[in-house]
Amino acid sequence: MTLVPVVLLALLAAGAVLLLARASSEDAAAGDESPWESFRRGLRARREPDAEQAQAAAAAAVEPRDVSLADFLRANVQEGDGYLHVEELTEDLHRAAQTLRVRRGA
């Protein structure tokens, strides 16, 4: 019996939120849609998703694969030089310092 007042209070709070949202949407620009229209548009999009939404849903429905960290790192190894080259950074810093000295006249 204590559940009924809690449910009624929750419904009353939800109604108050909708009323406040409606009042604030009327204060907004004329081109904006009301919360009710936005809710209905969202329901329509859920029933009849466009191609992009269908692709996103299909991608989200794919079962994940369990892979160990070692296997994952082995599969994604890239051969060649690393991204960071200390020699190039050192040369760039020296060049920038020389340019700064020339501009300051030192």
VOTOR-217465 format. One line per 3 residues: number of its first residue (from 1); for each residue x negated, y negated, z negated of N, C-alpha, C. Coordinates in pm, whole numbers. Atoms other than C-alpha are relative to their C-alpha. Layout:
NUM> X/Y/Z/X/Y/Z/X/Y/Z; ...;
This chain:
1> -81/119/0/0/0/0/-86/-126/0; 87/118/0/-298/-235/-49/-57/-28/138; 51/19/-135/-391/-190/315/86/-98/78;
4> -92/87/-74/-85/-377/444/-34/-147/-19; 36/142/14/-176/-715/290/-133/-35/67; 129/25/-64/-532/-682/418/17/-13/151;
7> -24/5/-144/-412/-611/772/74/-128/36; -73/123/-26/-164/-899/756/-90/-122/-11; 93/111/16/-435/-1133/631/-96/-7/119;
10> 89/-2/-116/-666/-1023/914/72/-51/124; -77/48/-114/-392/-1082/1172/24/-150/-9; -20/143/21/-320/-1424/1024/-128/-77/31;
13> 128/65/-28/-689/-1514/1040/-29/0/150; 21/-6/-145/-710/-1398/1403/89/-100/71; -90/99/-60/-407/-1609/1490/-49/-142/-22;
16> 54/133/27/-563/-1912/1323/-119/-30/90; 116/19/-89/-882/-1862/1523/47/-29/141; -52/25/-134/-683/-1842/1847/61/-139/11;
19> -58/135/-3/-493/-2159/1759/-109/-106/2; 110/96/0/-814/-2344/1682/-75/0/133; 66/-8/-130/-973/-2219/2002/83/-67/107;
22> -91/64/-95/-670/-2332/2197/-7/-152/-13; 5/144/23/-681/-2677/2038/-133/-58/48; 130/52/-44/-1052/-2715/2107/-13/8/151;
25> 8/-10/-146/-1009/-2599/2467/81/-110/66; -77/111/-56/-746/-2868/2525/-80/-128/-4; 84/118/8/-1002/-3126/2417/-111/4/105;
28> 108/-14/-97/-1249/-2991/2674/44/-57/134; -29/54/-133/-1265/-3095/3038/116/76/64; -119/-58/-62/-965/-3026/3260/-34/124/83;
31> 38/-113/-83/-1160/-2776/3476/-26/127/-78; 27/-119/81/-1226/-2539/3186/126/83/-14; -115/-87/20/-1004/-2238/3138/23/20/-149;
34> -36/-20/141/-824/-2164/2815/-57/134/-48; 49/-129/51/-939/-1883/2586/89/116/44; -91/-106/-44/-630/-1684/2681/-28/38/145;
37> 31/-29/-140/-709/-1717/3053/-134/72/13; 130/-65/-2/-1070/-1622/2987/12/146/-46; -23/-136/49/-954/-1317/2790/65/86/108;
40> -68/-76/-106/-720/-1210/3071/-93/28/117; 96/-20/-108/-995/-1260/3332/-99/110/-37; 90/-105/46/-1225/-1041/3123/64/137/6;
43> -71/-128/-9/-961/-768/3101/13/47/144; -10/-35/-143/-907/-779/3478/-134/51/52; 133/-42/-45/-1282/-752/3535/-37/137/-55;
46> 27/-132/58/-1295/-451/3304/76/109/74; -80/-100/-73/-1017/-273/3492/-49/18/143; 43/-2/-141/-1146/-362/3839/-136/-68/10;
49> 133/63/-2/-1524/-424/3814/-49/-25/142; 59/26/-130/-1709/-583/4102/-123/91/18; 111/-91/-32/-2010/-412/4265/-115/-13/-100;
52> 110/21/93/-2266/-568/4031/31/62/-136; -39/-59/128/-2074/-463/3721/1/152/8; -1/-145/-17/-2030/-111/3860/-142/56/-1;
55> 140/-44/1/-2406/-82/3922/-57/-5/-141; 49/12/137/-2480/-204/3570/56/112/-87; -61/-107/78/-2237/48/3423/-63/135/36;
58> 64/-125/-42/-2392/330/3629/-141/11/-58; 136/-1/56/-2742/232/3514/4/24/-150; -10/-18/145/-2629/220/3151/43/142/-37;
61> -50/-134/29/-2470/565/3178/-104/109/20; 104/-99/-26/-2794/740/3281/-56/50/-134; 54/-60/122/-2920/980/3015/-149/-31/-11;
64> 143/27/17/-3259/881/2871/-80/129/-5; 89/-116/5/-3554/1118/2900/-93/-16/-118; 96/1/110/-3767/1210/2603/-139/26/57;
67> 137/-10/-49/-4130/1148/2692/-93/-42/-113; 96/39/104/-4425/1142/2458/-76/-124/46; 75/121/-31/-4632/827/2440/-119/32/89;
70> 116/-39/-80/-4935/1008/2583/40/26/145; -47/-26/-136/-4737/1130/2885/39/-130/70; -41/129/-57/-4592/783/2940/-122/-81/43;
73> 119/76/-33/-4935/620/2930/-78/65/114; 68/-70/-109/-5086/887/3157/69/-26/133; -74/20/-124/-4811/835/3413/-12/-143/52;
76> 5/140/-40/-4861/458/3417/-141/-57/4; 138/47/-6/-5239/440/3443/-22/-71/133; 34/74/-121/-5362/181/3690/-151/-3/13;
79> 144/-1/-25/-5704/222/3842/-43/-140/43; 54/129/-44/-5927/-76/3905/-35/-88/-117; 40/97/101/-6035/-385/3721/116/-35/-90;
82> -102/46/93/-5853/-505/3418/47/-139/39; -58/130/-30/-5651/-822/3420/-93/-113/-43; 81/105/58/-5895/-1024/3209/-147/24/31;
85> 142/-7/-32/-6248/-1092/3335/-71/-109/-79; 66/95/89/-6468/-1256/3074/-95/-90/77; 96/80/-77/-6729/-1372/3326/71/-114/73;
88> -75/104/-71/-6470/-1559/3531/51/-106/-95; -46/98/99/-6328/-1722/3220/-114/-90/-46; 116/79/43/-6675/-1831/3111/-38/-101/106;
91> 32/92/-110/-6746/-1982/3453/102/-113/7; -103/103/-5/-6414/-2165/3451/-14/-99/-114; 19/90/115/-6480/-2305/3103/-120/-92/21;
94> 117/85/-26/-6827/-2428/3203/32/-105/106; -37/93/-106/-6687/-2586/3519/91/-110/-54; -89/99/60/-6412/-2759/3319/-76/-95/-91;
97> 80/86/88/-6664/-2887/3065/-84/-97/81; 79/89/-86/-6885/-3027/3343/88/-108/62; -92/98/-58/-6587/-3197/3506/39/-104/-104;
100> -37/92/108/-6489/-3351/3173/-116/-95/-32; 116/85/25/-6844/-3478/3116/-16/-105/109; 13/94/-112/-6850/-3637/3463/107/-108/-11;
103> -108/98/12/-6515/-3808/3405/-24/-97/-115; 27/87/115/-6626/-3942/3067/-126/-84/23; 122/74/-29/-6956/-4058/3215/-115/34/-92;
106> 106/-38/95/-7172/-3868/2967/-114/68/69;
